[in-house]
């Protein structure tokens, strides 16, 4: 029984990390209705910029973190002004294609500036089992996984409070509900979009640090965003709570499937099981657990 809980807890911890990546999609989609395909590239750029600045400047961790945050905020504001603002009122497919182009641009620019070598990223937390859990419960749970899940959970909770309790957060929700109505009551739409893209840049930085420390800073980080897609489908594209719950479900289910179904259906099930779940979920509830049903009257 302890092995089952070990696998389940490991999956839940990974799920919180998935939620962190999915949150970047949710923030932008809520405020502007744009599915930001470039979120994975932003995660990669943030991690690569962080380790690149560490190597070039030799500054302390927190100084490099602030510099990288400034780069990501500037990127978010520039993206809103250069990419999103000229395409206001254009079809959604046009905006989506623009973010695809942005993704390739960011991936190429990051590697052109900092190089293509795989780099380690040390956050000071060792990836080793927690001794107390090993000796008392015979469970192997990584210290780094707990740390990363704690950071991700704290960020998600902070953003949830920000959305629900602050004046800017209420303005963001108003813009998400109805752009024209928000403009009518004096909410500066372009400012709100700039804030959202800046926050998405910050989320990408945290996700890049966590995943970069886990897997190394490499181009494969861009594919982490693909794992966020099943999370969004399960939880709903417009719900912060949905990103959390969807991430936990995907993380736990894929780990359990790998351990208990993998020996019967073949290896590598962890790589595709989440997408099968998402496909089945689309057939049952396409708007997601926390999404609103859209009823078209004719």
C-alpha positions as a LaTeX table, in Angstrom:
\begin{tabular}{lrrr}
\hline
Residue & $x$ (\AA) & $y$ (\AA) & $z$ (\AA) \\
\hline
Unk1 & 0.00 & 0.00 & 0.00 \\
Unk2 & 2.89 & 2.37 & 0.71 \\
Unk3 & 4.09 & 1.90 & $-2.88$ \\
Unk4 & 0.69 & 2.96 & $-4.22$ \\
Unk5 & 0.77 & 6.15 & $-2.15$ \\
Unk6 & 4.37 & 6.76 & $-3.21$ \\
Unk7 & 3.34 & 6.66 & $-6.88$ \\
Unk8 & 0.21 & 8.72 & $-6.22$ \\
Unk9 & 2.07 & 11.44 & $-4.31$ \\
Unk10 & 4.77 & 11.58 & $-6.97$ \\
Unk11 & 2.08 & 12.02 & $-9.61$ \\
Unk12 & 0.32 & 14.76 & $-7.65$ \\
Unk13 & 3.59 & 16.63 & $-7.20$ \\
Unk14 & 4.24 & 16.42 & $-10.94$ \\
Unk15 & 0.67 & 17.54 & $-11.52$ \\
Unk16 & 1.24 & 20.76 & $-9.61$ \\
Unk17 & 4.13 & 21.46 & $-11.97$ \\
Unk18 & 1.85 & 20.87 & $-14.95$ \\
Unk19 & $-0.66$ & 23.27 & $-13.41$ \\
Unk20 & 2.02 & 25.93 & $-13.25$ \\
Unk21 & 2.61 & 25.73 & $-17.01$ \\
Unk22 & $-1.12$ & 25.57 & $-17.74$ \\
Unk23 & $-1.64$ & 28.69 & $-15.66$ \\
Unk24 & 0.25 & 30.77 & $-18.21$ \\
Unk25 & $-2.23$ & 29.71 & $-20.88$ \\
Unk26 & $-5.21$ & 30.42 & $-18.63$ \\
Unk27 & $-4.09$ & 33.95 & $-17.73$ \\
Unk28 & $-3.81$ & 35.10 & $-21.33$ \\
Unk29 & $-6.90$ & 33.25 & $-22.55$ \\
Unk30 & $-9.03$ & 34.69 & $-19.75$ \\
Unk31 & $-8.08$ & 38.28 & $-20.48$ \\
Unk32 & $-7.82$ & 38.31 & $-24.27$ \\
Unk33 & $-9.32$ & 35.12 & $-25.61$ \\
Unk34 & $-5.97$ & 34.25 & $-27.20$ \\
Unk35 & $-4.57$ & 30.74 & $-26.96$ \\
Unk36 & $-0.88$ & 31.53 & $-26.54$ \\
Unk37 & 0.96 & 28.75 & $-28.36$ \\
Unk38 & 4.23 & 30.53 & $-27.47$ \\
Unk39 & 3.92 & 29.79 & $-23.73$ \\
Unk40 & 6.31 & 26.83 & $-24.01$ \\
Unk41 & 8.84 & 28.98 & $-25.84$ \\
Unk42 & 8.53 & 31.59 & $-23.08$ \\
Unk43 & 9.32 & 28.91 & $-20.48$ \\
Unk44 & 12.40 & 27.88 & $-22.49$ \\
Unk45 & 13.52 & 31.48 & $-23.02$ \\
Unk46 & 13.15 & 32.31 & $-19.32$ \\
Unk47 & 15.23 & 29.32 & $-18.18$ \\
Unk48 & 17.89 & 29.84 & $-20.83$ \\
Unk49 & 18.14 & 33.57 & $-20.08$ \\
Unk50 & 18.53 & 32.84 & $-16.37$ \\
Unk51 & 21.41 & 30.38 & $-16.78$ \\
Unk52 & 22.96 & 32.54 & $-19.51$ \\
Unk53 & 23.00 & 35.61 & $-17.26$ \\
Unk54 & 24.43 & 33.51 & $-14.43$ \\
Unk55 & 27.31 & 32.41 & $-16.64$ \\
Unk56 & 28.00 & 35.83 & $-18.17$ \\
Unk57 & 27.62 & 38.09 & $-15.12$ \\
Unk58 & 28.51 & 35.90 & $-12.14$ \\
Unk59 & 25.91 & 37.77 & $-10.08$ \\
Unk60 & 24.14 & 36.20 & $-7.08$ \\
Unk61 & 21.02 & 34.10 & $-7.62$ \\
Unk62 & 18.54 & 36.79 & $-6.59$ \\
Unk63 & 20.17 & 39.45 & $-8.76$ \\
Unk64 & 20.01 & 37.20 & $-11.81$ \\
Unk65 & 16.41 & 36.33 & $-10.94$ \\
Unk66 & 15.43 & 40.02 & $-10.89$ \\
Unk67 & 17.22 & 40.65 & $-14.20$ \\
Unk68 & 15.51 & 37.67 & $-15.84$ \\
Unk69 & 12.16 & 38.79 & $-14.48$ \\
Unk70 & 12.75 & 42.20 & $-16.05$ \\
Unk71 & 13.47 & 40.50 & $-19.38$ \\
Unk72 & 10.26 & 38.44 & $-19.20$ \\
Unk73 & 8.11 & 41.42 & $-18.20$ \\
Unk74 & 9.59 & 43.45 & $-21.06$ \\
Unk75 & 8.91 & 40.53 & $-23.39$ \\
Unk76 & 5.30 & 40.35 & $-22.22$ \\
Unk77 & 4.70 & 44.06 & $-22.75$ \\
Unk78 & 6.43 & 43.99 & $-26.16$ \\
Unk79 & 4.36 & 41.00 & $-27.23$ \\
Unk80 & 1.13 & 42.76 & $-26.32$ \\
Unk81 & 2.09 & 45.93 & $-28.17$ \\
Unk82 & 3.76 & 44.43 & $-31.24$ \\
Unk83 & 1.82 & 41.21 & $-31.76$ \\
Unk84 & $-1.55$ & 41.43 & $-30.02$ \\
Unk85 & $-2.54$ & 45.10 & $-30.26$ \\
Unk86 & $-2.37$ & 45.38 & $-34.08$ \\
Unk87 & $-4.58$ & 42.27 & $-34.35$ \\
Unk88 & $-7.42$ & 43.44 & $-32.11$ \\
Unk89 & $-10.83$ & 42.40 & $-33.51$ \\
Unk90 & $-9.20$ & 39.95 & $-35.92$ \\
Unk91 & $-10.43$ & 36.31 & $-36.08$ \\
Unk92 & $-9.17$ & 34.03 & $-33.31$ \\
Unk93 & $-7.33$ & 31.85 & $-35.81$ \\
Unk94 & $-5.31$ & 34.90 & $-36.86$ \\
Unk95 & $-4.23$ & 35.54 & $-33.27$ \\
Unk96 & $-3.44$ & 31.86 & $-32.78$ \\
Unk97 & $-1.24$ & 31.79 & $-35.88$ \\
Unk98 & 0.53 & 34.92 & $-34.63$ \\
Unk99 & 1.45 & 33.14 & $-31.37$ \\
Unk100 & 2.78 & 30.19 & $-33.38$ \\
Unk101 & 5.08 & 32.56 & $-35.25$ \\
Unk102 & 6.05 & 34.15 & $-31.94$ \\
Unk103 & 6.94 & 30.71 & $-30.54$ \\
Unk104 & 9.37 & 29.95 & $-33.36$ \\
Unk105 & 10.87 & 33.43 & $-33.11$ \\
Unk106 & 11.48 & 33.13 & $-29.35$ \\
Unk107 & 12.96 & 29.64 & $-29.68$ \\
Unk108 & 15.37 & 30.79 & $-32.37$ \\
Unk109 & 16.28 & 34.05 & $-30.66$ \\
Unk110 & 16.96 & 32.33 & $-27.32$ \\
Unk111 & 19.35 & 29.82 & $-28.88$ \\
Unk112 & 20.99 & 32.45 & $-31.08$ \\
Unk113 & 21.77 & 34.60 & $-28.03$ \\
Unk114 & 22.66 & 31.96 & $-25.44$ \\
Unk115 & 23.61 & 28.91 & $-27.51$ \\
Unk116 & 22.12 & 25.44 & $-27.88$ \\
Unk117 & 24.08 & 23.48 & $-25.27$ \\
Unk118 & 22.19 & 21.69 & $-22.50$ \\
Unk119 & 22.88 & 23.52 & $-19.24$ \\
Unk120 & 22.35 & 22.47 & $-15.63$ \\
Unk121 & 20.35 & 24.71 & $-13.33$ \\
Unk122 & 20.99 & 24.46 & $-9.60$ \\
Unk123 & 18.41 & 25.90 & $-7.21$ \\
Unk124 & 20.16 & 24.59 & $-4.12$ \\
Unk125 & 17.65 & 21.78 & $-3.50$ \\
Unk126 & 19.00 & 18.28 & $-4.02$ \\
Unk127 & 16.98 & 15.71 & $-5.92$ \\
Unk128 & 17.18 & 13.06 & $-3.22$ \\
Unk129 & 14.61 & 11.13 & $-1.15$ \\
Unk130 & 13.20 & 12.55 & 2.08 \\
Unk131 & 14.77 & 10.40 & 4.80 \\
Unk132 & 11.86 & 10.67 & 7.25 \\
Unk133 & 9.41 & 9.25 & 4.71 \\
Unk134 & 11.84 & 6.48 & 3.78 \\
Unk135 & 12.44 & 5.30 & 7.32 \\
Unk136 & 8.89 & 5.67 & 8.65 \\
Unk137 & 6.67 & 4.88 & 5.66 \\
Unk138 & 9.11 & 3.23 & 3.22 \\
Unk139 & 8.22 & 5.83 & 0.58 \\
Unk140 & 10.68 & 7.44 & $-1.85$ \\
Unk141 & 9.60 & 11.06 & $-2.35$ \\
Unk142 & 12.07 & 13.57 & $-3.79$ \\
Unk143 & 12.94 & 16.70 & $-1.83$ \\
Unk144 & 13.08 & 18.66 & $-5.05$ \\
Unk145 & 9.63 & 17.49 & $-6.14$ \\
Unk146 & 8.15 & 18.66 & $-2.84$ \\
Unk147 & 9.98 & 21.99 & $-3.09$ \\
Unk148 & 8.91 & 22.56 & $-6.71$ \\
Unk149 & 5.32 & 21.64 & $-5.95$ \\
Unk150 & 5.36 & 23.99 & $-2.96$ \\
Unk151 & 6.63 & 26.90 & $-5.07$ \\
Unk152 & 4.12 & 26.16 & $-7.82$ \\
Unk153 & 1.26 & 25.83 & $-5.34$ \\
Unk154 & 2.21 & 29.10 & $-3.62$ \\
Unk155 & 2.29 & 30.93 & $-6.95$ \\
Unk156 & $-1.05$ & 29.49 & $-8.04$ \\
Unk157 & $-2.65$ & 30.42 & $-4.70$ \\
Unk158 & $-1.20$ & 33.96 & $-4.89$ \\
Unk159 & $-2.56$ & 34.48 & $-8.39$ \\
Unk160 & $-5.95$ & 33.10 & $-7.37$ \\
Unk161 & $-6.11$ & 35.66 & $-4.55$ \\
Unk162 & $-4.89$ & 38.35 & $-6.93$ \\
Unk163 & $-7.69$ & 37.59 & $-9.37$ \\
Unk164 & $-10.43$ & 37.46 & $-6.75$ \\
Unk165 & $-9.47$ & 40.07 & $-4.15$ \\
Unk166 & $-7.62$ & 42.92 & $-5.83$ \\
Unk167 & $-8.92$ & 45.78 & $-7.93$ \\
Unk168 & $-6.72$ & 44.84 & $-10.88$ \\
Unk169 & $-7.85$ & 41.24 & $-10.56$ \\
Unk170 & $-11.50$ & 42.28 & $-10.74$ \\
Unk171 & $-10.69$ & 44.38 & $-13.79$ \\
Unk172 & $-9.05$ & 41.35 & $-15.38$ \\
Unk173 & $-12.16$ & 39.27 & $-14.78$ \\
Unk174 & $-14.34$ & 42.03 & $-16.19$ \\
Unk175 & $-12.23$ & 42.14 & $-19.35$ \\
Unk176 & $-12.43$ & 38.36 & $-19.58$ \\
Unk177 & $-16.23$ & 38.43 & $-19.37$ \\
Unk178 & $-16.88$ & 41.22 & $-21.89$ \\
Unk179 & $-14.28$ & 43.45 & $-23.55$ \\
Unk180 & $-16.78$ & 46.06 & $-24.75$ \\
Unk181 & $-18.55$ & 46.33 & $-21.39$ \\
Unk182 & $-15.19$ & 46.69 & $-19.63$ \\
Unk183 & $-14.24$ & 49.54 & $-21.95$ \\
Unk184 & $-17.64$ & 51.17 & $-21.37$ \\
Unk185 & $-17.02$ & 51.41 & $-17.60$ \\
Unk186 & $-13.55$ & 52.88 & $-18.05$ \\
Unk187 & $-11.28$ & 49.84 & $-17.72$ \\
Unk188 & $-8.14$ & 50.41 & $-19.85$ \\
Unk189 & $-8.16$ & 47.29 & $-22.00$ \\
Unk190 & $-4.64$ & 47.69 & $-23.40$ \\
Unk191 & $-3.18$ & 48.22 & $-19.93$ \\
Unk192 & $-4.91$ & 45.11 & $-18.63$ \\
Unk193 & $-3.57$ & 43.05 & $-21.51$ \\
Unk194 & $-0.05$ & 44.35 & $-20.85$ \\
Unk195 & $-0.37$ & 43.33 & $-17.18$ \\
Unk196 & $-1.63$ & 39.88 & $-18.11$ \\
Unk197 & 1.22 & 39.22 & $-20.55$ \\
Unk198 & 3.71 & 40.45 & $-17.95$ \\
Unk199 & 2.29 & 38.10 & $-15.33$ \\
Unk200 & 2.37 & 35.28 & $-17.88$ \\
Unk201 & 6.06 & 36.07 & $-18.40$ \\
Unk202 & 6.62 & 35.80 & $-14.64$ \\
Unk203 & 4.79 & 32.46 & $-14.55$ \\
Unk204 & 6.94 & 31.26 & $-17.46$ \\
Unk205 & 10.05 & 32.23 & $-15.48$ \\
Unk206 & 9.02 & 30.22 & $-12.42$ \\
Unk207 & 8.03 & 27.25 & $-14.59$ \\
Unk208 & 11.31 & 27.50 & $-16.49$ \\
Unk209 & 13.34 & 27.47 & $-13.28$ \\
Unk210 & 11.47 & 24.49 & $-11.85$ \\
Unk211 & 11.50 & 22.39 & $-15.02$ \\
Unk212 & 15.02 & 23.51 & $-15.95$ \\
Unk213 & 16.33 & 22.37 & $-12.58$ \\
Unk214 & 14.48 & 19.08 & $-13.01$ \\
Unk215 & 15.37 & 18.20 & $-16.63$ \\
Unk216 & 18.19 & 20.60 & $-17.52$ \\
Unk217 & 17.82 & 23.77 & $-19.58$ \\
Unk218 & 17.37 & 22.51 & $-23.11$ \\
Unk219 & 15.11 & 22.86 & $-26.12$ \\
Unk220 & 12.92 & 20.02 & $-24.83$ \\
Unk221 & 11.50 & 22.48 & $-22.27$ \\
Unk222 & 9.32 & 23.87 & $-25.06$ \\
Unk223 & 7.47 & 20.55 & $-25.15$ \\
Unk224 & 6.48 & 20.85 & $-21.49$ \\
Unk225 & 3.74 & 23.20 & $-22.67$ \\
Unk226 & 2.25 & 20.36 & $-24.70$ \\
Unk227 & 1.59 & 18.45 & $-21.47$ \\
Unk228 & $-0.39$ & 21.47 & $-20.30$ \\
Unk229 & $-2.92$ & 20.94 & $-23.10$ \\
Unk230 & $-4.61$ & 17.90 & $-21.49$ \\
Unk231 & $-4.63$ & 19.85 & $-18.23$ \\
Unk232 & $-6.49$ & 22.71 & $-19.91$ \\
Unk233 & $-8.94$ & 20.37 & $-21.61$ \\
Unk234 & $-9.81$ & 18.71 & $-18.33$ \\
Unk235 & $-9.94$ & 21.85 & $-16.21$ \\
Unk236 & $-11.21$ & 24.43 & $-18.68$ \\
Unk237 & $-9.33$ & 27.12 & $-20.58$ \\
Unk238 & $-10.66$ & 29.99 & $-18.45$ \\
Unk239 & $-10.35$ & 28.64 & $-14.92$ \\
Unk240 & $-7.42$ & 28.99 & $-12.52$ \\
Unk241 & $-9.02$ & 26.34 & $-10.30$ \\
Unk242 & $-9.41$ & 24.15 & $-13.38$ \\
Unk243 & $-5.69$ & 24.41 & $-14.11$ \\
Unk244 & $-4.95$ & 23.17 & $-10.59$ \\
Unk245 & $-7.45$ & 20.31 & $-10.57$ \\
Unk246 & $-6.65$ & 19.30 & $-14.14$ \\
Unk247 & $-2.94$ & 19.21 & $-13.38$ \\
Unk248 & $-3.46$ & 17.01 & $-10.32$ \\
Unk249 & $-5.67$ & 14.60 & $-12.27$ \\
Unk250 & $-3.25$ & 14.34 & $-15.19$ \\
Unk251 & $-0.17$ & 14.01 & $-12.98$ \\
Unk252 & $-1.64$ & 11.32 & $-10.74$ \\
Unk253 & $-3.34$ & 9.33 & $-13.51$ \\
Unk254 & $-0.31$ & 9.15 & $-15.81$ \\
Unk255 & 1.99 & 8.00 & $-12.99$ \\
Unk256 & $-0.47$ & 5.33 & $-11.86$ \\
Unk257 & $-1.02$ & 4.24 & $-15.46$ \\
Unk258 & 2.72 & 3.96 & $-16.07$ \\
Unk259 & 3.19 & 1.72 & $-13.04$ \\
Unk260 & 0.04 & $-0.41$ & $-13.13$ \\
Unk261 & $-0.94$ & $-0.45$ & $-16.83$ \\
Unk262 & 2.51 & $-0.09$ & $-18.37$ \\
Unk263 & 3.57 & $-3.74$ & $-17.83$ \\
Unk264 & 0.42 & $-4.90$ & $-19.65$ \\
Unk265 & 0.27 & $-2.49$ & $-22.60$ \\
Unk266 & 3.97 & $-1.67$ & $-23.09$ \\
Unk267 & 6.36 & 1.04 & $-21.94$ \\
Unk268 & 6.10 & 4.75 & $-22.55$ \\
Unk269 & 2.49 & 5.00 & $-21.48$ \\
Unk270 & 3.33 & 8.10 & $-19.41$ \\
Unk271 & 4.07 & 9.97 & $-22.64$ \\
Unk272 & 0.64 & 9.51 & $-24.23$ \\
Unk273 & $-1.85$ & 8.53 & $-21.52$ \\
Unk274 & $-2.70$ & 12.15 & $-20.68$ \\
Unk275 & $-3.68$ & 12.86 & $-24.29$ \\
Unk276 & $-5.94$ & 9.81 & $-24.41$ \\
Unk277 & $-7.65$ & 11.04 & $-21.25$ \\
Unk278 & $-8.08$ & 14.48 & $-22.81$ \\
Unk279 & $-9.57$ & 12.97 & $-25.97$ \\
Unk280 & $-12.09$ & 10.94 & $-23.97$ \\
Unk281 & $-12.91$ & 13.97 & $-21.86$ \\
Unk282 & $-13.61$ & 16.03 & $-24.99$ \\
Unk283 & $-16.29$ & 13.52 & $-25.95$ \\
Unk284 & $-17.97$ & 13.77 & $-22.53$ \\
Unk285 & $-17.50$ & 17.39 & $-21.42$ \\
Unk286 & $-15.68$ & 19.46 & $-24.05$ \\
Unk287 & $-15.84$ & 22.68 & $-22.00$ \\
Unk288 & $-13.86$ & 21.12 & $-19.13$ \\
Unk289 & $-14.69$ & 20.57 & $-15.47$ \\
Unk290 & $-14.78$ & 24.28 & $-14.63$ \\
Unk291 & $-15.65$ & 25.67 & $-18.05$ \\
Unk292 & $-19.01$ & 27.21 & $-18.88$ \\
Unk293 & $-21.33$ & 25.47 & $-21.29$ \\
Unk294 & $-22.03$ & 27.47 & $-24.43$ \\
Unk295 & $-25.59$ & 27.21 & $-25.71$ \\
Unk296 & $-26.30$ & 28.56 & $-29.18$ \\
Unk297 & $-29.93$ & 29.38 & $-29.86$ \\
Unk298 & $-31.12$ & 29.32 & $-33.43$ \\
\hline
\end{tabular}
